[in-house]
Amino acid sequence: MAKDNKNAATARRRRQRGFTLIELLVVLVILGLISAFAAPQVIKYLGSAKRDSAKVQIDRLGSVLDLYRLEVGSYPTDSQGLSALVEKPAGVNGWNGPYLKKAETLTDPWGTPYQYRYPGEHGQYDLWTFGADGQPGGEGENADITSW
């Protein structure tokens, strides 16, 4: 019976024993190596996710602009801009909005307002964003995203 108590006490001590400093360092090194290889891929996917989101938002804004045109009779003017989708512009008849619940939907995933032009040079209207860098042109995450 005394032997059973001794074995139980030894087992209890083993369970209570923590990790050694070396074991913790090995785990930290492994986590560091994994993050060093995975982080560039995660950042790459984050950039493409923002581009994909901007494409979807431009398509959605295009649909909302079409609805606005059906109800009002024309697209918002340059001076009215996209804010006409959120607040009724002065002197507009047939406005049945707001067509968007939040004004924040008028900004791209990088926090810059979408660009709008009516009449458009590429279609009835032009809707675009300059991408992450906010400058015309660019490649990858900095490339322009357009409605045309």
C-alpha positions as CSV (number, residue, x, y, z in Angstrom):
1,M,0.0,0.0,0.0
2,A,2.9,2.4,0.8
3,K,4.3,1.6,-2.6
4,D,1.1,2.7,-4.3
5,N,1.1,6.0,-2.4
6,K,4.7,6.6,-3.5
7,N,3.9,5.9,-7.1
8,A,0.8,8.2,-6.9
9,A,2.9,11.0,-5.5
10,T,5.6,10.5,-8.2
11,A,2.9,10.6,-10.9
12,R,1.4,13.8,-9.4
13,R,4.8,15.5,-9.4
14,R,5.3,14.6,-13.0
15,R,2.0,16.1,-14.0
16,Q,2.7,19.3,-12.0
17,R,6.2,19.7,-13.5
18,G,6.2,22.6,-16.0
19,F,8.1,23.0,-19.3
20,T,11.9,23.7,-19.1
21,L,13.4,26.8,-20.6
22,I,14.9,24.8,-23.4
23,E,11.6,23.3,-24.3
24,L,10.0,26.7,-24.5
25,L,12.8,28.1,-26.6
26,V,12.5,25.2,-29.0
27,V,8.8,25.9,-29.4
28,L,9.4,29.6,-29.9
29,V,12.0,28.9,-32.6
30,I,9.6,26.5,-34.4
31,L,6.8,29.1,-34.3
32,G,9.2,31.8,-35.6
33,L,10.2,29.6,-38.5
34,I,6.6,28.8,-39.4
35,S,5.6,32.5,-39.3
36,A,8.7,33.5,-41.3
37,F,7.6,31.2,-44.1
38,A,3.8,31.8,-43.8
39,A,3.7,35.6,-43.3
40,P,4.5,36.6,-46.9
41,Q,1.8,34.3,-48.2
42,V,-0.8,35.7,-45.7
43,I,0.1,39.3,-46.6
44,K,-0.2,38.4,-50.3
45,Y,-3.6,36.9,-49.8
46,L,-4.7,40.0,-47.7
47,G,-3.8,42.3,-50.6
48,S,-5.7,40.2,-53.1
49,A,-8.7,40.0,-50.8
50,K,-8.8,43.8,-50.7
51,R,-8.6,43.9,-54.5
52,D,-11.4,41.3,-54.8
53,S,-13.5,43.3,-52.3
54,A,-13.0,46.5,-54.3
55,K,-14.2,44.7,-57.5
56,V,-17.3,43.5,-55.7
57,Q,-18.0,46.9,-54.2
58,I,-17.6,48.6,-57.6
59,D,-20.1,46.1,-59.2
60,R,-22.5,46.7,-56.3
61,L,-22.2,50.5,-56.6
62,G,-22.9,50.1,-60.3
63,S,-26.1,48.2,-59.6
64,V,-27.2,50.9,-57.1
65,L,-26.4,53.6,-59.7
66,D,-28.6,51.8,-62.2
67,L,-31.4,51.7,-59.7
68,Y,-30.9,55.4,-59.0
69,R,-31.1,56.1,-62.7
70,L,-34.3,54.1,-63.0
71,E,-36.0,56.1,-60.3
72,V,-34.6,59.6,-60.9
73,G,-34.2,59.5,-64.7
74,S,-30.4,60.0,-64.8
75,Y,-27.3,59.1,-63.0
76,P,-26.0,61.5,-60.3
77,T,-24.0,64.5,-61.8
78,D,-20.4,65.0,-61.0
79,S,-21.2,67.7,-58.5
80,Q,-23.8,65.4,-56.8
81,G,-21.3,62.5,-56.8
82,L,-21.9,59.2,-55.2
83,S,-23.2,60.9,-52.0
84,A,-26.5,61.2,-54.0
85,L,-26.9,57.5,-53.2
86,V,-27.0,58.2,-49.5
87,E,-28.6,61.7,-49.2
88,K,-31.1,63.3,-51.5
89,P,-29.6,66.0,-53.7
90,A,-31.4,69.3,-53.9
91,G,-33.9,69.6,-56.7
92,V,-34.0,65.9,-57.6
93,N,-37.5,64.4,-58.2
94,G,-38.2,60.7,-57.9
95,W,-35.4,60.1,-55.4
96,N,-36.5,57.1,-53.3
97,G,-33.4,56.5,-51.2
98,P,-31.3,56.2,-49.4
99,Y,-29.9,53.6,-51.8
100,L,-27.1,52.8,-49.5
101,K,-27.4,52.6,-45.7
102,K,-23.9,53.9,-44.9
103,A,-21.7,56.5,-46.5
104,E,-18.7,54.3,-45.6
105,T,-19.7,52.0,-48.5
106,L,-18.5,54.8,-50.8
107,T,-14.9,54.3,-49.8
108,D,-12.6,51.6,-51.1
109,P,-11.0,48.9,-48.9
110,W,-7.9,51.2,-48.5
111,G,-10.1,54.0,-47.0
112,T,-10.1,56.3,-50.1
113,P,-13.4,57.5,-51.7
114,Y,-14.3,55.8,-55.0
115,Q,-13.8,58.0,-58.0
116,Y,-17.0,58.8,-60.1
117,R,-17.5,60.6,-63.3
118,Y,-20.8,61.3,-65.2
119,P,-20.9,61.2,-68.1
120,G,-18.2,58.6,-68.4
121,E,-15.4,58.3,-70.8
122,H,-15.6,54.5,-70.9
123,G,-19.4,54.0,-70.4
124,Q,-22.5,55.9,-69.2
125,Y,-20.5,56.6,-66.0
126,D,-17.0,55.7,-64.8
127,L,-16.4,54.3,-61.4
128,W,-13.0,53.4,-60.2
129,T,-10.3,53.3,-57.4
130,F,-6.6,53.7,-57.8
131,G,-5.8,50.7,-55.5
132,A,-3.5,50.6,-52.4
133,D,-1.2,53.4,-53.5
134,G,-3.9,55.9,-54.4
135,Q,-2.1,56.7,-57.7
136,P,-3.1,56.0,-61.3
137,G,-1.7,52.9,-62.8
138,G,0.3,50.4,-60.9
139,E,0.5,46.6,-60.6
140,G,-0.7,44.1,-58.1
141,E,-2.3,45.7,-55.1
142,N,-1.5,49.1,-56.5
143,A,-3.4,48.5,-59.8
144,D,-6.5,50.5,-60.6
145,I,-9.9,48.8,-60.3
146,T,-12.5,50.1,-62.7
147,S,-16.1,49.6,-63.7
148,W,-15.3,49.3,-67.4
